[in-house]
Amino acid sequence: MASICYSIEEDGSVSIDVAMEDYSESVVEAFSLLFASIPSVQFQVQAMEILQDAFEKDDKHEEFQQFVKGAIIKSKSIQENFRAGKEDKEKSANDPVIKPTDLL
């Protein structure tokens, strides 16, 4: 239904291929999660430009706005979950293996 494909050429250049077959709300939402999961901001910027052209070419301006909004919300959620997981891991690393109350 939708995909983002990154390729490396022999000369080291990166190409991005984007395919959107379905612009339904559920596909756009799922696609925004896929996009938000791209860890590099540089790749996100390049992909966003290509996606904007693709959406506009198909006269899907409202769907593009929905996609951008979803990607921003999902990126924020991914970052918050990562931070929370990291904090939990740090807290558990500082916890004693055997708590003093376990000895009583």
DRENDO-429142 format. One record per atom (N, C-alpha, C, O): residue number from 1; residue in one letter; atom name; x, y, z. Coordinates in steps of 0.02 Angstrom, whole numbers, plus 50000, padded with zeros to 5 digits. Layout:
N
<site NUM,'A','CA',<X,Y,Z>> ...
***
This chain:
104
<site 1,'M','N',<50041,49940,50000>> <site 1,'M','CA',<50000,50000,50000>> <site 1,'M','C',<50043,50063,50000>> <site 1,'M','O',<50028,50111,49964>> <site 2,'A','N',<50098,50063,50041>> <site 2,'A','CA',<50143,50121,50043>> <site 2,'A','C',<50211,50097,50066>> <site 2,'A','O',<50217,50051,50107>> <site 3,'S','N',<50264,50128,50038>> <site 3,'S','CA',<50331,50107,50057>> <site 3,'S','C',<50381,50164,50048>> <site 3,'S','O',<50371,50209,50008>> <site 4,'I','N',<50435,50159,50086>> <site 4,'I','CA',<50493,50203,50078>> <site 4,'I','C',<50553,50156,50071>> <site 4,'I','O',<50564,50113,50114>> <site 5,'C','N',<50590,50163,50018>> <site 5,'C','CA',<50647,50120,50005>> <site 5,'C','C',<50710,50163,49995>> <site 5,'C','O',<50712,50206,49951>> <site 6,'Y','N',<50760,50150,50036>> <site 6,'Y','CA',<50824,50185,50030>> <site 6,'Y','C',<50873,50139,49995>> <site 6,'Y','O',<50876,50079,50009>> <site 7,'S','N',<50912,50167,49948>> <site 7,'S','CA',<50962,50129,49912>> <site 7,'S','C',<51028,50168,49911>> <site 7,'S','O',<51028,50229,49909>> <site 8,'I','N',<51082,50130,49912>> <site 8,'I','CA',<51149,50160,49906>> <site 8,'I','C',<51176,50140,49838>> <site 8,'I','O',<51177,50081,49820>> <site 9,'E','N',<51198,50189,49801>> <site 9,'E','CA',<51227,50176,49735>> <site 9,'E','C',<51303,50163,49743>> <site 9,'E','O',<51331,50175,49796>> <site 10,'E','N',<51334,50138,49691>> <site 10,'E','CA',<51406,50123,49694>> <site 10,'E','C',<51447,50185,49710>> <site 10,'E','O',<51499,50180,49742>> <site 11,'D','N',<51425,50243,49687>> <site 11,'D','CA',<51462,50305,49700>> <site 11,'D','C',<51450,50333,49769>> <site 11,'D','O',<51477,50385,49787>> <site 12,'G','N',<51409,50298,49809>> <site 12,'G','CA',<51395,50320,49878>> <site 12,'G','C',<51334,50364,49885>> <site 12,'G','O',<51315,50381,49941>> <site 13,'S','N',<51302,50382,49830>> <site 13,'S','CA',<51243,50424,49834>> <site 13,'S','C',<51184,50383,49859>> <site 13,'S','O',<51179,50323,49847>> <site 14,'V','N',<51140,50417,49894>> <site 14,'V','CA',<51080,50385,49922>> <site 14,'V','C',<51020,50405,49880>> <site 14,'V','O',<51010,50463,49865>> <site 15,'S','N',<50980,50355,49863>> <site 15,'S','CA',<50918,50371,49828>> <site 15,'S','C',<50859,50346,49870>> <site 15,'S','O',<50865,50296,49906>> <site 16,'I','N',<50805,50382,49865>> <site 16,'I','CA',<50745,50366,49904>> <site 16,'I','C',<50688,50356,49855>> <site 16,'I','O',<50673,50399,49813>> <site 17,'D','N',<50655,50298,49861>> <site 17,'D','CA',<50597,50283,49819>> <site 17,'D','C',<50536,50279,49864>> <site 17,'D','O',<50536,50241,49913>> <site 18,'V','N',<50485,50316,49848>> <site 18,'V','CA',<50424,50317,49888>> <site 18,'V','C',<50367,50294,49843>> <site 18,'V','O',<50359,50316,49786>> <site 19,'A','N',<50326,50248,49870>> <site 19,'A','CA',<50268,50224,49834>> <site 19,'A','C',<50206,50230,49878>> <site 19,'A','O',<50206,50208,49935>> <site 20,'M','N',<50154,50261,49852>> <site 20,'M','CA',<50090,50268,49887>> <site 20,'M','C',<50036,50243,49839>> <site 20,'M','O',<50023,50275,49788>> <site 21,'E','N',<50005,50188,49856>> <site 21,'E','CA',<49952,50161,49814>> <site 21,'E','C',<49883,50179,49841>> <site 21,'E','O',<49833,50178,49805>> <site 22,'D','N',<49881,50194,49906>> <site 22,'D','CA',<49817,50205,49940>> <site 22,'D','C',<49823,50265,49986>> <site 22,'D','O',<49869,50268,50027>> <site 23,'Y','N',<49778,50313,49980>> <site 23,'Y','CA',<49780,50373,50021>> <site 23,'Y','C',<49725,50372,50074>> <site 23,'Y','O',<49705,50425,50099>> <site 24,'S','N',<49700,50314,50091>> <site 24,'S','CA',<49649,50310,50143>> <site 24,'S','C',<49678,50333,50210>> <site 24,'S','O',<49739,50331,50219>> <site 25,'E','N',<49635,50354,50255>> <site 25,'E','CA',<49658,50381,50319>> <site 25,'E','C',<49700,50330,50357>> <site 25,'E','O',<49751,50348,50387>> <site 26,'S','N',<49680,50267,50357>> <site 26,'S','CA',<49717,50216,50395>> <site 26,'S','C',<49787,50205,50365>> <site 26,'S','O',<49835,50194,50402>> <site 27,'V','N',<49793,50206,50299>> <site 27,'V','CA',<49858,50196,50267>> <site 27,'V','C',<49903,50257,50279>> <site 27,'V','O',<49962,50249,50293>> <site 28,'V','N',<49875,50317,50274>> <site 28,'V','CA',<49914,50377,50286>> <site 28,'V','C',<49939,50378,50358>> <site 28,'V','O',<49996,50396,50371>> <site 29,'E','N',<49896,50358,50406>> <site 29,'E','CA',<49917,50356,50476>> <site 29,'E','C',<49972,50304,50486>> <site 29,'E','O',<50022,50319,50520>> <site 30,'A','N',<49965,50245,50458>> <site 30,'A','CA',<50016,50193,50465>> <site 30,'A','C',<50081,50215,50432>> <site 30,'A','O',<50135,50201,50457>> <site 31,'F','N',<50075,50248,50375>> <site 31,'F','CA',<50134,50272,50339>> <site 31,'F','C',<50171,50326,50379>> <site 31,'F','O',<50232,50330,50377>> <site 32,'S','N',<50133,50367,50414>> <site 32,'S','CA',<50165,50419,50455>> <site 32,'S','C',<50204,50387,50513>> <site 32,'S','O',<50255,50414,50533>> <site 33,'L','N',<50181,50330,50539>> <site 33,'L','CA',<50218,50294,50590>> <site 33,'L','C',<50283,50266,50561>> <site 33,'L','O',<50336,50271,50593>> <site 34,'L','N',<50279,50238,50502>> <site 34,'L','CA',<50339,50213,50468>> <site 34,'L','C',<50389,50270,50459>> <site 34,'L','O',<50448,50262,50474>> <site 35,'F','N',<50365,50327,50435>> <site 35,'F','CA',<50408,50385,50424>> <site 35,'F','C',<50438,50409,50489>> <site 35,'F','O',<50498,50425,50492>> <site 36,'A','N',<50398,50413,50541>> <site 36,'A','CA',<50422,50438,50606>> <site 36,'A','C',<50475,50392,50635>> <site 36,'A','O',<50515,50414,50677>> <site 37,'S','N',<50476,50330,50614>> <site 37,'S','CA',<50525,50281,50639>> <site 37,'S','C',<50593,50288,50606>> <site 37,'S','O',<50641,50255,50628>> <site 38,'I','N',<50599,50329,50556>> <site 38,'I','CA',<50664,50339,50523>> <site 38,'I','C',<50708,50378,50572>> <site 38,'I','O',<50692,50434,50591>> <site 39,'P','N',<50764,50348,50594>> <site 39,'P','CA',<50803,50379,50648>> <site 39,'P','C',<50843,50441,50630>> <site 39,'P','O',<50859,50481,50674>> <site 40,'S','N',<50859,50451,50567>> <site 40,'S','CA',<50901,50507,50547>> <site 40,'S','C',<50858,50565,50522>> <site 40,'S','O',<50818,50557,50476>> <site 41,'V','N',<50868,50623,50552>> <site 41,'V','CA',<50831,50683,50530>> <site 41,'V','C',<50848,50700,50458>> <site 41,'V','O',<50805,50722,50420>> <site 42,'Q','N',<50911,50689,50439>> <site 42,'Q','CA',<50932,50704,50370>> <site 42,'Q','C',<50891,50662,50320>> <site 42,'Q','O',<50869,50687,50269>> <site 43,'F','N',<50883,50597,50336>> <site 43,'F','CA',<50843,50554,50292>> <site 43,'F','C',<50770,50575,50293>> <site 43,'F','O',<50736,50572,50242>> <site 44,'Q','N',<50745,50596,50351>> <site 44,'Q','CA',<50676,50619,50355>> <site 44,'Q','C',<50664,50680,50312>> <site 44,'Q','O',<50613,50684,50277>> <site 45,'V','N',<50710,50727,50312>> <site 45,'V','CA',<50702,50788,50272>> <site 45,'V','C',<50701,50771,50198>> <site 45,'V','O',<50658,50795,50161>> <site 46,'Q','N',<50748,50728,50176>> <site 46,'Q','CA',<50749,50709,50105>> <site 46,'Q','C',<50684,50673,50086>> <site 46,'Q','O',<50655,50686,50035>> <site 47,'A','N',<50663,50626,50129>> <site 47,'A','CA',<50603,50589,50114>> <site 47,'A','C',<50541,50634,50115>> <site 47,'A','O',<50496,50625,50074>> <site 48,'M','N',<50539,50682,50161>> <site 48,'M','CA',<50482,50728,50165>> <site 48,'M','C',<50474,50768,50101>> <site 48,'M','O',<50418,50778,50077>> <site 49,'E','N',<50530,50790,50072>> <site 49,'E','CA',<50526,50828,50009>> <site 49,'E','C',<50498,50784,49953>> <site 49,'E','O',<50456,50806,49914>> <site 50,'I','N',<50520,50722,49950>> <site 50,'I','CA',<50496,50676,49899>> <site 50,'I','C',<50422,50660,49910>> <site 50,'I','O',<50382,50658,49863>> <site 51,'L','N',<50404,50649,49974>> <site 51,'L','CA',<50334,50634,49990>> <site 51,'L','C',<50289,50693,49974>> <site 51,'L','O',<50234,50683,49948>> <site 52,'Q','N',<50311,50752,49989>> <site 52,'Q','CA',<50270,50811,49974>> <site 52,'Q','C',<50257,50816,49899>> <site 52,'Q','O',<50201,50828,49878>> <site 53,'D','N',<50309,50805,49859>> <site 53,'D','CA',<50300,50806,49786>> <site 53,'D','C',<50250,50753,49763>> <site 53,'D','O',<50208,50765,49720>> <site 54,'A','N',<50257,50692,49793>> <site 54,'A','CA',<50213,50637,49774>> <site 54,'A','C',<50140,50651,49792>> <site 54,'A','O',<50095,50640,49752>> <site 55,'F','N',<50129,50675,49852>> <site 55,'F','CA',<50060,50692,49873>> <site 55,'F','C',<50032,50747,49829>> <site 55,'F','O',<49974,50743,49808>> <site 56,'E','N',<50071,50799,49816>> <site 56,'E','CA',<50047,50855,49775>> <site 56,'E','C',<50034,50834,49703>> <site 56,'E','O',<49986,50856,49671>> <site 57,'K','N',<50077,50789,49677>> <site 57,'K','CA',<50068,50764,49609>> <site 57,'K','C',<50000,50730,49602>> <site 57,'K','O',<49968,50735,49550>> <site 58,'D','N',<49979,50695,49655>> <site 58,'D','CA',<49915,50660,49654>> <site 58,'D','C',<49859,50703,49682>> <site 58,'D','O',<49803,50679,49694>> <site 59,'D','N',<49872,50768,49691>> <site 59,'D','CA',<49823,50816,49716>> <site 59,'D','C',<49793,50794,49783>> <site 59,'D','O',<49733,50797,49793>> <site 60,'K','N',<49837,50773,49828>> <site 60,'K','CA',<49817,50748,49894>> <site 60,'K','C',<49845,50794,49949>> <site 60,'K','O',<49883,50772,49992>> <site 61,'H','N',<49826,50858,49946>> <site 61,'H','CA',<49851,50908,49992>> <site 61,'H','C',<49828,50895,50064>> <site 61,'H','O',<49868,50899,50111>> <site 62,'E','N',<49764,50880,50073>> <site 62,'E','CA',<49738,50868,50140>> <site 62,'E','C',<49770,50804,50170>> <site 62,'E','O',<49785,50802,50230>> <site 63,'E','N',<49779,50754,50128>> <site 63,'E','CA',<49810,50692,50152>> <site 63,'E','C',<49882,50703,50172>> <site 63,'E','O',<49907,50672,50219>> <site 64,'F','N',<49917,50748,50137>> <site 64,'F','CA',<49985,50764,50155>> <site 64,'F','C',<49988,50799,50223>> <site 64,'F','O',<50031,50785,50264>> <site 65,'Q','N',<49941,50844,50235>> <site 65,'Q','CA',<49937,50878,50300>> <site 65,'Q','C',<49924,50827,50355>> <site 65,'Q','O',<49953,50831,50409>> <site 66,'Q','N',<49879,50779,50342>> <site 66,'Q','CA',<49865,50726,50391>> <site 66,'Q','C',<49928,50685,50403>> <site 66,'Q','O',<49943,50668,50461>> <site 67,'F','N',<49965,50669,50351>> <site 67,'F','CA',<50027,50631,50356>> <site 67,'F','C',<50078,50668,50399>> <site 67,'F','O',<50108,50639,50444>> <site 68,'V','N',<50089,50733,50385>> <site 68,'V','CA',<50138,50772,50423>> <site 68,'V','C',<50118,50776,50497>> <site 68,'V','O',<50159,50766,50541>> <site 69,'K','N',<50055,50790,50509>> <site 69,'K','CA',<50030,50793,50578>> <site 69,'K','C',<50042,50727,50614>> <site 69,'K','O',<50067,50725,50670>> <site 70,'G','N',<50024,50672,50582>> <site 70,'G','CA',<50034,50606,50611>> <site 70,'G','C',<50107,50590,50623>> <site 70,'G','O',<50124,50562,50675>> <site 71,'A','N',<50150,50609,50576>> <site 71,'A','CA',<50222,50596,50584>> <site 71,'A','C',<50251,50634,50643>> <site 71,'A','O',<50293,50608,50680>> <site 72,'I','N',<50230,50696,50651>> <site 72,'I','CA',<50255,50737,50707>> <site 72,'I','C',<50232,50707,50774>> <site 72,'I','O',<50272,50701,50820>> <site 73,'I','N',<50169,50690,50778>> <site 73,'I','CA',<50142,50661,50840>> <site 73,'I','C',<50177,50595,50856>> <site 73,'I','O',<50195,50583,50913>> <site 74,'K','N',<50185,50553,50806>> <site 74,'K','CA',<50217,50488,50817>> <site 74,'K','C',<50291,50495,50833>> <site 74,'K','O',<50317,50457,50874>> <site 75,'S','N',<50325,50542,50802>> <site 75,'S','CA',<50396,50554,50819>> <site 75,'S','C',<50404,50575,50891>> <site 75,'S','O',<50448,50551,50927>> <site 76,'K','N',<50360,50618,50913>> <site 76,'K','CA',<50361,50640,50983>> <site 76,'K','C',<50349,50582,51030>> <site 76,'K','O',<50382,50574,51081>> <site 77,'S','N',<50300,50540,51013>> <site 77,'S','CA',<50284,50482,51054>> <site 77,'S','C',<50342,50432,51057>> <site 77,'S','O',<50358,50405,51110>> <site 78,'I','N',<50374,50421,51001>> <site 78,'I','CA',<50431,50375,50998>> <site 78,'I','C',<50488,50402,51041>> <site 78,'I','O',<50519,50364,51078>> <site 79,'Q','N',<50501,50467,51037>> <site 79,'Q','CA',<50554,50497,51078>> <site 79,'Q','C',<50538,50492,51153>> <site 79,'Q','O',<50581,50477,51193>> <site 80,'E','N',<50475,50505,51170>> <site 80,'E','CA',<50455,50501,51241>> <site 80,'E','C',<50461,50430,51267>> <site 80,'E','O',<50484,50419,51323>> <site 81,'N','N',<50441,50381,51227>> <site 81,'N','CA',<50447,50311,51247>> <site 81,'N','C',<50520,50291,51254>> <site 81,'N','O',<50537,50253,51299>> <site 82,'F','N',<50562,50315,51210>> <site 82,'F','CA',<50633,50300,51214>> <site 82,'F','C',<50663,50329,51278>> <site 82,'F','O',<50700,50295,51314>> <site 83,'R','N',<50647,50392,51292>> <site 83,'R','CA',<50672,50424,51353>> <site 83,'R','C',<50648,50388,51415>> <site 83,'R','O',<50686,50376,51461>> <site 84,'A','N',<50584,50370,51416>> <site 84,'A','CA',<50556,50335,51474>> <site 84,'A','C',<50590,50268,51484>> <site 84,'A','O',<50606,50249,51540>> <site 85,'G','N',<50601,50232,51430>> <site 85,'G','CA',<50635,50167,51434>> <site 85,'G','C',<50707,50174,51458>> <site 85,'G','O',<50731,50133,51497>> <site 86,'K','N',<50740,50227,51435>> <site 86,'K','CA',<50809,50240,51455>> <site 86,'K','C',<50812,50257,51530>> <site 86,'K','O',<50855,50233,51566>> <site 87,'E','N',<50765,50298,51553>> <site 87,'E','CA',<50762,50317,51624>> <site 87,'E','C',<50748,50256,51667>> <site 87,'E','O',<50778,50247,51720>> <site 88,'D','N',<50701,50213,51645>> <site 88,'D','CA',<50686,50152,51683>> <site 88,'D','C',<50747,50107,51687>> <site 88,'D','O',<50760,50077,51739>> <site 89,'K','N',<50784,50102,51633>> <site 89,'K','CA',<50843,50060,51631>> <site 89,'K','C',<50897,50088,51679>> <site 89,'K','O',<50930,50050,51715>> <site 90,'E','N',<50905,50154,51680>> <site 90,'E','CA',<50954,50185,51725>> <site 90,'E','C',<50933,50175,51798>> <site 90,'E','O',<50976,50161,51840>> <site 91,'K','N',<50869,50181,51812>> <site 91,'K','CA',<50845,50172,51881>> <site 91,'K','C',<50857,50100,51904>> <site 91,'K','O',<50879,50088,51960>> <site 92,'S','N',<50841,50053,51860>> <site 92,'S','CA',<50850,49982,51880>> <site 92,'S','C',<50923,49964,51886>> <site 92,'S','O',<50940,49919,51924>> <site 93,'A','N',<50967,49998,51850>> <site 93,'A','CA',<51039,49985,51855>> <site 93,'A','C',<51065,50008,51923>> <site 93,'A','O',<51113,49980,51949>> <site 94,'N','N',<51033,50059,51951>> <site 94,'N','CA',<51054,50085,52016>> <site 94,'N','C',<51022,50048,52075>> <site 94,'N','O',<51044,50056,52132>> <site 95,'D','N',<50972,50008,52062>> <site 95,'D','CA',<50939,49970,52115>> <site 95,'D','C',<50983,49912,52136>> <site 95,'D','O',<51015,49880,52094>> <site 96,'P','N',<50985,49898,52201>> <site 96,'P','CA',<51024,49841,52224>> <site 96,'P','C',<50993,49775,52200>> <site 96,'P','O',<50932,49770,52194>> <site 97,'V','N',<51035,49726,52189>> <site 97,'V','CA',<51009,49661,52167>> <site 97,'V','C',<50967,49630,52224>> <site 97,'V','O',<50914,49602,52212>> <site 98,'I','N',<50993,49635,52284>> <site 98,'I','CA',<50956,49611,52343>> <site 98,'I','C',<50941,49672,52385>> <site 98,'I','O',<50986,49707,52410>> <site 99,'K','N',<50877,49685,52394>> <site 99,'K','CA',<50857,49742,52434>> <site 99,'K','C',<50863,49725,52508>> <site 99,'K','O',<50854,49667,52527>> <site 100,'P','N',<50880,49774,52549>> <site 100,'P','CA',<50886,49762,52621>> <site 100,'P','C',<50822,49731,52651>> <site 100,'P','O',<50827,49690,52696>> <site 101,'T','N',<50764,49749,52626>> <site 101,'T','CA',<50702,49721,52653>> <site 101,'T','C',<50695,49648,52636>> <site 101,'T','O',<50659,49611,52670>> <site 102,'D','N',<50729,49625,52583>> <site 102,'D','CA',<50727,49554,52566>> <site 102,'D','C',<50764,49511,52617>> <site 102,'D','O',<50751,49451,52623>> <site 103,'L','N',<50810,49540,52652>> <site 103,'L','CA',<50850,49503,52700>> <site 103,'L','C',<50814,49492,52766>> <site 103,'L','O',<50833,49447,52804>> <site 104,'L','N',<50763,49531,52779>> <site 104,'L','CA',<50727,49525,52842>> <site 104,'L','C',<50677,49471,52843>> <site 104,'L','O',<50643,49460,52893>> 
***
